[in-house]
C-alpha cells in the first residue's frame, strides 16, 4: 500500500519535467491509471516467477502497478520513446522495485520469451499479435494459458472479429463501480 500511495507524488514530480500523463488525467490518476492497470489482476493472479513483457508501457502502465502487486514476478517494460522509459526507470528506482527492467526499444526487436505480454490499448489487437507472438513461452503454469492480457475500451466487436486466435473478454465493470470502467475490458488472447 505504501508503494501505491507513493505513485501519485512520484508521477507529479516526473510530469513536471517530462509530460507522460495529461494534466486532467492526473486528477483521476488512481482510477484511470493505477486501478485500470490493476484490472488485469482481477482476471489473473500471476504465480511466482511469471515473466511479463509490458509493450508500449508509456509512463509505466500497466507494468508498474502490477509489479508492486506481484513482487515475485519479473516485469520487462518497453517503450519506443526514450523519455517515457526514463520516467519508468525513475519511478521503479524510487519505489525500490527490483522486479522491473525498463528498456527503450521497439517491441518488434525483442527476442526474449515471456509467459504473458501485457499492454494498454497500444494498437488494434490483430497487428499487436503479429508483433509479439514470437515472444510467448510455450509452457504455461498459470491459471490462464500463456498469451496476451490487453486492456482496451469501447465496442470491440469488429476488432475481436479480426483475430483468429482463441480469446476471452472480461468486463472490468464487474469488478469496479466507477463510470470510467463501464466499457473497459481485459482481453486474454491465448498464444
KEDRENRO-535765 format. One record per residue (C-alpha): residue number from 1; residue in three letters; y, z, x. Coordinates in Angstrom, 1 decimal. Example, Ala and Ser with C-alpha at 12.3 -4.5 7.8 and 13.67 -1.06 7.14 Angstrom:
<pts>
(1,'ALA',(-4.5,7.8,12.3))
(2,'SER',(-1.1,7.1,13.7))
</pts>
This chain:
<pts>
(1,'UNK',(0.0,0.0,0.0))
(2,'UNK',(2.3,0.8,2.9))
(3,'UNK',(1.9,-2.7,4.3))
(4,'UNK',(2.5,-4.3,0.9))
(5,'UNK',(5.7,-2.2,0.5))
(6,'UNK',(7.0,-3.4,3.8))
(7,'UNK',(6.7,-7.0,2.9))
(8,'UNK',(9.9,-7.5,0.9))
(9,'UNK',(12.2,-5.9,3.5))
(10,'UNK',(10.5,-7.9,6.3))
(11,'UNK',(10.9,-11.2,4.3))
(12,'UNK',(14.5,-10.4,3.5))
(13,'UNK',(15.2,-9.8,7.2))
(14,'UNK',(13.5,-13.1,8.2))
(15,'UNK',(15.0,-15.0,5.3))
(16,'UNK',(18.5,-14.2,6.6))
(17,'UNK',(17.6,-16.1,9.8))
(18,'UNK',(15.2,-18.8,8.5))
(19,'UNK',(15.2,-19.6,4.8))
(20,'UNK',(11.5,-19.6,3.8))
(21,'UNK',(11.9,-18.1,0.3))
(22,'UNK',(14.6,-19.2,-2.2))
(23,'UNK',(17.2,-16.6,-3.0))
(24,'UNK',(16.3,-16.5,-6.7))
(25,'UNK',(12.6,-16.0,-5.8))
(26,'UNK',(13.5,-13.0,-3.6))
(27,'UNK',(14.5,-11.3,-6.9))
(28,'UNK',(10.9,-11.8,-8.1))
(29,'UNK',(9.3,-11.5,-4.7))
(30,'UNK',(6.3,-9.3,-5.6))
(31,'UNK',(5.5,-11.1,-8.8))
(32,'UNK',(5.9,-14.8,-7.6))
(33,'UNK',(4.6,-14.4,-4.1))
(34,'UNK',(2.6,-11.3,-3.4))
(35,'UNK',(0.9,-10.8,-6.8))
(36,'UNK',(0.4,-14.6,-7.2))
(37,'UNK',(-1.3,-14.7,-3.8))
(38,'UNK',(-3.5,-11.7,-4.7))
(39,'UNK',(-4.7,-13.6,-7.8))
(40,'UNK',(-7.3,-15.1,-5.5))
(41,'UNK',(-8.7,-11.5,-5.0))
(42,'UNK',(-9.2,-11.3,-8.8))
(43,'UNK',(-11.6,-14.2,-8.5))
(44,'UNK',(-13.2,-13.5,-5.2))
(45,'UNK',(-13.9,-10.2,-3.3))
(46,'UNK',(-14.4,-11.5,0.2))
(47,'UNK',(-17.2,-9.9,2.2))
(48,'UNK',(-16.7,-8.5,5.7))
(49,'UNK',(-16.3,-11.2,8.4))
(50,'UNK',(-15.4,-14.0,5.9))
(51,'UNK',(-13.3,-16.6,7.7))
(52,'UNK',(-10.4,-18.2,5.8))
(53,'UNK',(-8.0,-21.0,6.5))
(54,'UNK',(-4.7,-21.0,4.7))
(55,'UNK',(-3.4,-24.5,4.7))
(56,'UNK',(0.4,-25.1,4.2))
(57,'UNK',(1.0,-21.3,4.3))
(58,'UNK',(4.8,-21.7,4.3))
(59,'UNK',(6.1,-18.2,4.9))
(60,'UNK',(2.5,-16.8,4.8))
(61,'UNK',(1.3,-17.1,1.2))
(62,'UNK',(-1.4,-16.5,0.1))
(63,'UNK',(-2.7,-15.6,3.6))
(64,'UNK',(-0.5,-12.5,4.4))
(65,'UNK',(-1.1,-10.5,1.2))
(66,'UNK',(-4.8,-11.4,1.3))
(67,'UNK',(-5.1,-10.4,5.0))
(68,'UNK',(-3.6,-7.0,4.0))
(69,'UNK',(-6.1,-6.6,1.2))
(70,'UNK',(-9.1,-7.8,3.3))
(71,'UNK',(-8.6,-6.3,6.8))
(72,'UNK',(-12.3,-7.0,7.7))
(73,'UNK',(-11.9,-10.8,7.2))
(74,'UNK',(-10.3,-13.3,9.6))
(75,'UNK',(-7.3,-15.4,8.4))
(76,'UNK',(-6.0,-18.6,10.1))
(77,'UNK',(-2.6,-19.5,8.6))
(78,'UNK',(-1.4,-23.0,9.4))
(79,'UNK',(1.7,-25.0,8.5))
(80,'UNK',(3.2,-28.2,9.9))
(81,'UNK',(6.7,-26.6,10.0))
(82,'UNK',(7.2,-24.5,13.1))
(83,'UNK',(9.9,-22.2,11.9))
(84,'UNK',(7.7,-21.1,9.0))
(85,'UNK',(4.9,-20.2,11.4))
(86,'UNK',(7.5,-18.2,13.4))
(87,'UNK',(8.1,-16.1,10.3))
(88,'UNK',(4.4,-15.7,9.6))
(89,'UNK',(3.7,-14.5,13.1))
(90,'UNK',(6.7,-12.2,13.0))
(91,'UNK',(5.6,-10.6,9.7))
(92,'UNK',(2.0,-10.3,10.9))
(93,'UNK',(3.1,-8.7,14.1))
(94,'UNK',(5.5,-6.2,12.3))
(95,'UNK',(2.6,-5.2,9.9))
(96,'UNK',(0.1,-4.9,12.8))
(97,'UNK',(-2.3,-7.4,11.2))
(98,'UNK',(-4.9,-8.0,13.8))
(99,'UNK',(-6.9,-10.3,11.4))
(100,'UNK',(-4.2,-13.0,11.3))
(101,'UNK',(-3.8,-16.1,13.5))
(102,'UNK',(-0.8,-18.4,12.9))
(103,'UNK',(-0.7,-22.0,14.1))
(104,'UNK',(1.9,-24.7,13.9))
(105,'UNK',(-0.2,-27.7,13.2))
(106,'UNK',(-1.3,-30.2,10.6))
(107,'UNK',(-4.4,-29.3,8.7))
(108,'UNK',(-5.9,-32.7,9.4))
(109,'UNK',(-6.1,-31.8,13.1))
(110,'UNK',(-8.1,-28.6,12.7))
(111,'UNK',(-11.7,-28.8,13.8))
(112,'UNK',(-12.9,-25.2,13.2))
(113,'UNK',(-15.2,-24.3,10.3))
(114,'UNK',(-14.4,-21.6,7.7))
(115,'UNK',(-16.0,-20.1,4.6))
(116,'UNK',(-13.0,-20.8,2.4))
(117,'UNK',(-9.8,-22.8,2.5))
(118,'UNK',(-7.1,-21.1,0.5))
(119,'UNK',(-3.8,-22.7,-0.4))
(120,'UNK',(-0.9,-22.6,-2.9))
(121,'UNK',(-0.1,-25.9,-4.5))
(122,'UNK',(0.4,-27.9,-1.3))
(123,'UNK',(-0.5,-31.2,-3.0))
(124,'UNK',(-2.9,-32.6,-5.6))
(125,'UNK',(-6.5,-31.4,-5.1))
(126,'UNK',(-8.0,-34.9,-4.5))
(127,'UNK',(-6.2,-35.6,-1.3))
(128,'UNK',(-6.3,-32.0,-0.2))
(129,'UNK',(-10.1,-32.0,-0.4))
(130,'UNK',(-10.1,-35.1,1.9))
(131,'UNK',(-8.0,-33.2,4.4))
(132,'UNK',(-10.2,-30.1,4.7))
(133,'UNK',(-13.7,-30.9,3.6))
(134,'UNK',(-15.0,-31.1,7.2))
(135,'UNK',(-13.7,-27.5,7.8))
(136,'UNK',(-16.0,-25.8,5.3))
(137,'UNK',(-19.0,-24.0,6.8))
(138,'UNK',(-22.3,-24.9,5.0))
(139,'UNK',(-24.0,-21.5,4.7))
(140,'UNK',(-22.5,-19.2,2.0))
(141,'UNK',(-22.8,-15.5,1.9))
(142,'UNK',(-20.0,-14.5,-0.5))
(143,'UNK',(-20.5,-14.3,-4.3))
(144,'UNK',(-19.0,-17.8,-4.8))
(145,'UNK',(-20.2,-20.8,-2.8))
(146,'UNK',(-18.0,-21.8,0.2))
(147,'UNK',(-15.1,-24.1,-0.6))
(148,'UNK',(-11.5,-24.1,-1.7))
(149,'UNK',(-9.6,-21.4,-3.6))
(150,'UNK',(-6.5,-23.1,-4.7))
(151,'UNK',(-3.5,-21.6,-6.6))
(152,'UNK',(-1.9,-24.0,-9.0))
(153,'UNK',(0.1,-24.0,-12.2))
(154,'UNK',(0.7,-26.2,-15.2))
(155,'UNK',(-1.6,-28.6,-17.1))
(156,'UNK',(-4.3,-29.6,-14.6))
(157,'UNK',(-6.4,-31.8,-16.9))
(158,'UNK',(-5.6,-35.1,-15.2))
(159,'UNK',(-5.7,-33.7,-11.6))
(160,'UNK',(-9.0,-32.0,-12.1))
(161,'UNK',(-10.4,-35.2,-13.6))
(162,'UNK',(-9.6,-36.9,-10.2))
(163,'UNK',(-12.1,-34.8,-8.2))
(164,'UNK',(-15.8,-35.4,-8.1))
(165,'UNK',(-16.8,-32.0,-6.6))
(166,'UNK',(-18.1,-29.1,-8.7))
(167,'UNK',(-15.2,-26.8,-9.6))
(168,'UNK',(-14.3,-23.8,-11.8))
(169,'UNK',(-10.9,-23.0,-13.1))
(170,'UNK',(-9.8,-19.3,-13.6))
(171,'UNK',(-6.7,-18.5,-15.6))
(172,'UNK',(-4.6,-15.7,-14.0))
(173,'UNK',(-3.1,-14.8,-17.4))
(174,'UNK',(-6.4,-13.0,-18.0))
(175,'UNK',(-5.5,-10.6,-15.2))
(176,'UNK',(-1.7,-10.4,-15.2))
(177,'UNK',(0.5,-10.0,-18.3))
(178,'UNK',(3.8,-11.3,-16.8))
(179,'UNK',(5.0,-14.6,-18.3))
(180,'UNK',(5.0,-16.2,-14.8))
(181,'UNK',(1.2,-16.2,-14.9))
(182,'UNK',(0.8,-18.0,-18.3))
(183,'UNK',(-0.1,-21.4,-16.7))
(184,'UNK',(-1.2,-20.2,-13.3))
(185,'UNK',(-4.8,-20.7,-12.2))
(186,'UNK',(-7.1,-20.3,-9.3))
(187,'UNK',(-9.3,-23.4,-8.9))
(188,'UNK',(-12.6,-22.9,-6.9))
(189,'UNK',(-13.9,-26.2,-5.6))
(190,'UNK',(-17.4,-26.0,-4.2))
(191,'UNK',(-17.8,-27.9,-0.9))
</pts>
